[in-house]
C-alpha cells in the first residue's frame, strides 16, 4: 500500500518531543512525553502522498514510520517512530545511494528520556509548554 511512497516520497518530520500512552489496569491510560536526552530535535522517518479530491484540490498527507520499540520505550508501548540520525538524512531523502530500508530500526536505547505528564494532553484543545511538565502520574 505504501511501497510507492516509500520508494519516491520520503520525508523527514521534525519534533522536539512526542507523546505515548501506557495502558493501566484501572483508569485512563497514562501519557508520557518522550524526547532526546540531549534536547536536540528528532528527525522522524516519514512518507507523504498526494491525492485529488472531488473538488480538484490536491490534498497532501504524511505519516511517520514506526518500528518495534527499543528498551526505553517497551514499558510504555510496543512501537516507536523511526528516529533518523543526521548522517542518514541524505540516504532517507534519496540524495545518497544506499538502502533506505536499512534505516528502519529502533533508536539506540540511550537516545531518549521518558517522563509522565498529566491527562491534559488527552484533549486537542489543550496546547502549550505546560503539557510537557513532569507529573508523578495521574
Secondary structure, 3 states (H helix, E strand, C coil): CCHHHHHHCEEEEEECEEEEEECCCCCCCEEEEEEECCCCCEEEEEEEEEEECCCCCEEEEEEECEEECCHHHHCCCCEEECECCHHHHHHHCCCCCCCHHHHCCCCCCCCEEEEECCHHHHCCCCCCHHHHCCCCCC
